[in-house]
Amino acid sequence: MATNDGITLVTGGSRGIGAATATLLAEHGRRVVIVDIAPEAIGDPVILWSDPFDVADAQSVAVGVAAIETAHGPITGLVNAAGVFGKMNRIERVRMESWNREVDIDLRGTFVVAQAVGVRMAARRHGAVVNVASVAGMTSGPIHAYTAAKAGVIQITQTLAAEWGGVGVRVNAVSPGFTRTAALQAAIASGALDEDRLSRNAAMGRLVEPIEVAQAIAWLLSPLASGITGINLPVDAGFIAGSTWDAYGGLRERQTS
Ligand SMILES: NC(=O)c1ccc[n+]([C@@H]2O[C@H](COP(=O)([O-])OP(=O)(O)OC[C@H]3O[C@@H](n4cnc5c(N)ncnc54)[C@H](O)[C@@H]3O)[C@@H](O)[C@H]2O)c1
């Protein structure tokens, strides 16, 4: 599944979906460098870029990407996994500082890193990018900036795929459903989200595991997906398929059990 040329850069790689993806890619023989705003090693052989890397800061992203390529070689794979969850709020309570932070990191940050890395890939006529969007970008929810930002990530994925399709750079997105990461567990612990409710509404009756998102990302980066660009692949344990069934009394197994 792996190709051994160049390195794969994973943003938000110190935790959650980014860390699971970096670990899996390294197990598949890729050279992987992780960057994070709060950098923390996740173990050999994944390489930690120890300078804090803020995807929302375009200037330091440009400087960081150049320095990473000088130190470790050309980036041929990029996983944009850095992100922050949205604040769940009634519309009256949406604070524009929160709106700006979520859009800056989740949408603008994804574009900034894709631009900095993708232009280099396009010049070398080789590369693959996977952006981590969300089912929240495909549905509605009381997380106003987050849903808009993630819908934007799905959109820029298509635009960048069209931009670079002719120069050998593929760009795809995955849209995780509710995934058992520390960030989600914190939201459950705070009472903002309810695990039973999240599981009940997914066709498979459970949360997604980080490794399952990592596997989809690894596939999209690999030559096995050589003909695929511009798609958004939900990895959601059937959340989109199942969530509307609540209107009809719930998913079958729940009705009969
Ligand atoms: N966990 C879920 O249920 C879920 C569902 C759908 C989408 N997602 C998306 O998956 C991605 C990863 O989320 P996660 O659940 O693994 O969260 P997480 O908090 O476990 O990991 C996110 C990582 O991104 C880093 N980060 C945050 N802001 C950053 C910045 N400005 N610059 C660089 N790094 C930054 C954090 O330090 C952290 O290491 C996010 O884009 C999130 O929106 C998560």
The ligand as a Gaussian input file, in Angstrom:
#p B3LYP/6-31G(d) Opt

LIG

0 1
 N      -13.311000      13.297000      16.816000
 C      -14.380000      13.455000      16.064000
 O      -15.487000      13.011000      16.396000
 C      -14.267000      14.173000      14.741000
 C      -15.351000      14.057000      13.865000
 C      -15.290000      14.684000      12.630000
 C      -14.159000      15.424000      12.295000
 N      -13.123000      15.526000      13.176000
 C      -11.966000      16.317000      12.749000
 O      -10.811000      15.531000      12.812000
 C       -9.674000      16.382000      13.023000
 C       -8.901000      15.846000      14.221000
 O       -9.754000      15.910000      15.367000
 P       -9.514000      14.985000      16.646000
 O      -10.830000      14.526000      17.119000
 O       -8.440000      13.994000      16.358000
 O       -9.028000      16.111000      17.662000
 P       -7.788000      16.148000      18.690000
 O       -8.027000      17.338000      19.528000
 O       -7.626000      14.814000      19.330000
 O       -6.566000      16.404000      17.713000
 C       -6.431000      17.625000      17.023000
 C       -4.968000      18.027000      17.004000
 O       -4.866000      19.256000      16.274000
 C       -3.992000      20.114000      17.003000
 N       -4.295000      21.507000      16.681000
 C       -5.335000      22.266000      17.130000
 N       -5.234000      23.513000      16.642000
 C       -4.129000      23.550000      15.868000
 C       -3.484000      24.563000      15.094000
 N       -3.966000      25.810000      15.058000
 N       -2.361000      24.254000      14.410000
 C       -1.853000      22.997000      14.463000
 N       -2.392000      22.002000      15.199000
 C       -3.515000      22.275000      15.886000
 C       -4.220000      19.784000      18.475000
 O       -3.139000      20.193000      19.280000
 C       -4.389000      18.262000      18.409000
 O       -3.156000      17.598000      18.546000
 C      -10.253000      17.784000      13.244000
 O      -10.181000      18.495000      12.034000
 C      -11.689000      17.524000      13.619000
 O      -12.530000      18.611000      13.292000
 C      -13.149000      14.914000      14.393000

